[in-house]
Amino acid sequence: MSGENKATSGPTAEPGGPRPEPIRFFGTTWVDHDGGYALRRTGVALGSLAAAAAGAFVLRLGYEGLAIAKVGGFVNAMVVVAFAVCSALAFRRTWEGFVRRPEAPADPAVERSMHSLRMIGFIGILLAYFARSLTEAPGEKLHRTEYEQALARHERRRSARTGNPAARPRRGTSKGRRKHP
């Protein structure tokens, strides 16, 4: 058992019970906030902020390239608006993904178009990771709620099965039987 994660082998997870779902960059350390959880949160916050700053720098270089090419004010404005809108939509979509799961599987064409939007608005995704990691592991609240519900369901099922089923009186089979004196 040396290869098993400490968070899944502690008192919160029993054999045969539900296992916590790992979160990107955190594994299952979010369950008990152990295994370098605070350090990981700091790393995710700083890393996503640094990546967003680097991405913004690259976008600025691209914008300067457009200015050097003298494509015109309309194209420059259109590029800025496109990146701003895509970043805002990607931020919102990512933030909502931390709070709740999607209701139904989306149309593959919609998912492909959202993939393109996320690629263009990558700074919004990075900023969502940064903002969320200031308070918790991104997606921790959703995963914790689902995990606690799974533990409660497991405990209810387990407590309903306590005792020896062979020792219980059978229902409906004692009608024709008589006790012998």
C-alpha positions as CSV (number, residue, x, y, z in Angstrom):
1,M,0.0,0.0,0.0
2,S,3.0,2.3,-0.2
3,G,1.9,3.6,-3.6
4,E,-1.5,4.6,-2.4
5,N,-2.3,8.3,-2.0
6,K,-2.6,9.4,1.6
7,A,-5.8,11.2,0.9
8,T,-7.6,8.1,-0.3
9,S,-6.3,5.8,2.4
10,G,-7.3,7.9,5.4
11,P,-10.5,7.8,7.4
12,T,-12.5,9.4,4.7
13,A,-12.3,6.5,2.3
14,E,-13.0,3.0,3.4
15,P,-12.5,-0.2,1.4
16,G,-15.3,-0.5,-1.1
17,G,-16.5,3.0,-0.5
18,P,-16.5,5.9,-2.9
19,R,-13.1,7.4,-3.8
20,P,-12.5,11.1,-4.3
21,E,-12.1,12.3,-7.9
22,P,-8.7,13.8,-8.5
23,I,-8.4,17.5,-9.5
24,R,-5.9,18.7,-12.0
25,F,-2.6,19.7,-10.3
26,F,-4.0,18.6,-6.9
27,G,-4.8,14.9,-7.2
28,T,-6.8,14.0,-4.1
29,T,-5.0,16.3,-1.7
30,W,-8.0,18.5,-1.7
31,V,-9.9,16.0,0.5
32,D,-7.9,16.6,3.7
33,H,-5.8,19.6,2.5
34,D,-2.7,17.6,3.0
35,G,0.2,16.5,0.8
36,G,1.4,20.1,-0.1
37,Y,-2.1,21.4,-0.8
38,A,-1.3,25.0,0.2
39,L,1.9,24.9,-1.8
40,R,0.1,23.5,-4.8
41,R,-2.6,26.3,-4.6
42,T,0.1,28.9,-4.4
43,G,1.8,27.3,-7.4
44,V,-1.4,27.2,-9.5
45,A,-2.2,30.8,-8.6
46,L,1.3,32.1,-9.5
47,G,1.7,29.8,-12.5
48,S,-1.6,30.8,-14.1
49,L,-1.0,34.5,-13.4
50,A,2.5,34.2,-15.0
51,A,1.1,32.3,-18.0
52,A,-1.6,34.9,-18.4
53,A,1.0,37.7,-18.3
54,A,3.1,35.9,-20.9
55,G,0.1,35.3,-23.1
56,A,-0.8,39.0,-22.9
57,F,2.7,39.9,-23.9
58,V,2.5,37.6,-26.9
59,L,-0.8,39.1,-27.9
60,R,0.7,42.6,-27.6
61,L,3.5,41.5,-29.9
62,G,0.9,40.3,-32.4
63,Y,-1.0,43.6,-32.1
64,E,2.2,45.5,-32.7
65,G,2.7,43.4,-35.8
66,L,-0.7,44.5,-37.0
67,A,0.2,48.1,-36.3
68,I,3.5,47.7,-38.3
69,A,1.6,46.2,-41.2
70,K,-0.7,49.2,-41.1
71,V,-3.8,47.1,-41.6
72,G,-6.1,49.8,-40.4
73,G,-7.9,50.9,-37.3
74,F,-11.0,48.8,-38.0
75,V,-8.9,45.5,-38.1
76,N,-7.0,46.5,-35.0
77,A,-10.2,47.2,-33.1
78,M,-11.8,44.0,-34.3
79,V,-8.8,41.9,-33.1
80,V,-8.9,43.6,-29.7
81,V,-12.6,43.1,-29.3
82,A,-12.4,39.5,-30.5
83,F,-9.8,38.6,-28.0
84,A,-11.6,40.5,-25.2
85,V,-14.9,38.8,-25.9
86,C,-13.4,35.3,-26.3
87,S,-11.4,35.8,-23.1
88,A,-14.6,36.9,-21.2
89,L,-16.6,33.9,-22.5
90,A,-13.8,31.5,-21.8
91,F,-13.4,32.9,-18.2
92,R,-17.2,32.5,-17.6
93,R,-17.3,29.0,-19.0
94,T,-14.3,27.9,-17.0
95,W,-15.6,29.5,-13.8
96,E,-19.0,27.8,-14.2
97,G,-17.1,24.5,-14.7
98,F,-15.7,24.9,-11.3
99,V,-19.1,25.3,-9.7
100,R,-21.3,22.7,-11.6
101,R,-21.2,20.0,-14.1
102,P,-22.7,20.5,-17.6
103,E,-26.3,19.3,-17.7
104,A,-26.3,17.3,-20.9
105,P,-23.7,16.3,-23.4
106,A,-23.5,19.1,-25.9
107,D,-23.6,18.8,-29.7
108,P,-20.1,17.9,-31.0
109,A,-20.2,20.9,-33.4
110,V,-20.9,23.3,-30.4
111,E,-18.0,21.7,-28.5
112,R,-15.7,22.2,-31.4
113,S,-16.6,25.8,-31.7
114,M,-16.2,26.3,-27.9
115,H,-12.7,24.7,-28.3
116,S,-11.8,27.4,-30.7
117,L,-13.2,30.1,-28.5
118,R,-11.2,28.7,-25.5
119,M,-8.0,28.7,-27.7
120,I,-8.5,32.3,-28.6
121,G,-9.6,33.3,-25.0
122,F,-6.9,31.4,-23.2
123,I,-6.1,34.4,-21.0
124,G,-9.6,34.2,-19.6
125,I,-9.1,30.5,-18.7
126,L,-5.8,31.3,-17.0
127,L,-7.3,34.2,-15.1
128,A,-10.2,32.0,-13.9
129,Y,-7.7,29.5,-12.6
130,F,-5.8,32.3,-10.8
131,A,-8.9,33.8,-9.2
132,R,-10.3,30.4,-8.1
133,S,-7.0,29.2,-6.7
134,L,-7.0,32.2,-4.3
135,T,-9.8,30.6,-2.3
136,E,-9.7,26.9,-3.1
137,A,-8.4,24.3,-5.6
138,P,-10.2,25.1,-8.8
139,G,-13.3,22.8,-8.8
140,E,-12.8,21.7,-5.1
141,K,-16.3,22.9,-4.0
142,L,-18.0,20.9,-6.8
143,H,-15.9,17.8,-6.1
144,R,-16.3,18.1,-2.3
145,T,-20.1,18.3,-2.6
146,E,-20.2,15.3,-5.0
147,Y,-17.8,13.3,-2.7
148,E,-19.8,14.0,0.4
149,Q,-23.0,13.0,-1.3
150,A,-21.4,9.8,-2.4
151,L,-20.1,9.1,1.1
152,A,-23.6,9.7,2.5
153,R,-25.2,7.4,0.0
154,H,-22.6,4.8,0.7
155,E,-23.2,5.1,4.4
156,R,-27.0,4.8,4.0
157,R,-26.6,1.7,1.9
158,R,-24.1,0.2,4.3
159,S,-26.1,0.9,7.4
160,A,-29.2,-0.6,5.7
161,R,-27.3,-3.9,5.3
162,T,-26.1,-4.3,8.9
163,G,-26.6,-7.5,10.7
164,N,-26.8,-11.1,9.7
165,P,-29.4,-11.6,7.0
166,A,-29.7,-15.3,7.8
167,A,-30.8,-14.5,11.4
168,R,-33.6,-12.2,10.3
169,P,-37.2,-13.6,10.3
170,R,-38.5,-14.3,6.9
171,R,-41.6,-12.5,5.8
172,G,-44.5,-14.4,4.4
173,T,-43.0,-17.9,4.8
174,S,-44.3,-18.7,8.3
175,K,-48.0,-19.0,7.3
176,G,-48.1,-22.7,6.8
177,R,-45.7,-23.7,9.5
178,R,-46.6,-24.7,13.0
179,K,-44.3,-24.7,16.0
180,H,-44.0,-28.2,17.5
181,P,-44.4,-28.4,21.3
